[in-house]
Amino acid sequence: MLHDLNLYVVGRLLLAAVLGGIIGLERQLRHKPAGLRTNLLISFGAALFTVVSYEMAATVGGDHTRIAAQIIPGIGFIGAGVVIRERGSISGITSAAGIFVMAAIGMACGAAMPVTATFSTLLLLVASALLGAAEERFGLDARPVCFRLTVPDAGGIVERVHQIPAGAGIEIRRWQTHKTDEGFTVEFEAEVTLMQERDLLAKLGGVGVRCEARPLRP
């Protein structure tokens, strides 16, 4: 009854679940869209499909890669689900890429390549944790920021303000201008790194504009 299940198969499936859980835990702790259960199930499922594909080909004949080959488009569908488009910006692409790699790791486990799967997991962990922390530490990661400016009522200064981010290659979204007693209030959004934000505030302050910047997400 259990002739299709042996310690070798169990070991491959357990390794896939453990490796997926390691990556998923790191993503969960960093509050990313795809967390512990998602990565664990993706890795485990990819390994199971790979095992089934090999076993069915050995039992009834056929191409042993046919079922496993369908994992790739299926994972693409799941990855698209974690990509979020909000307020003109796109987030979740790193998580979607991680899901794609996690499926490949699960397939490696199912194909009896434990060393390759383990090495790939360590490399993915380094890329996700260490490089992600470095991006946050040095402000290399772009995020949407809302800029609020108080512009004096002087001829042509609003146009000059508009040209400053454009000259720095920064795409402006939701530009709004309101007349006030002090002159004009200008609000716009842009996706910038921390260095770009500081440089933009310095340039805007240099033309006599009072500036405030507020990240649109933590």
Secondary structure, 3 states (H helix, E strand, C coil): CCCCCCHHHHHHHHHHHHHHHHHHHHHHHCCCCCCHHHHHHHHHHHHHHHHHHHHHHHHHCCCCCHHHHCHHHHHHHHHHHHCEEECCEEECHHHHHHHHHHHHHHHHHHCCCHHHHHHHHHHHHHHHHHHHHHHHHHCCCCEEEEEEEEEECCCCHHHHHHHHHHHCCCCCEEEEEEEECCEEEEEEEEEECHHHHHHHHHHHHCCCCEEEEEECCC
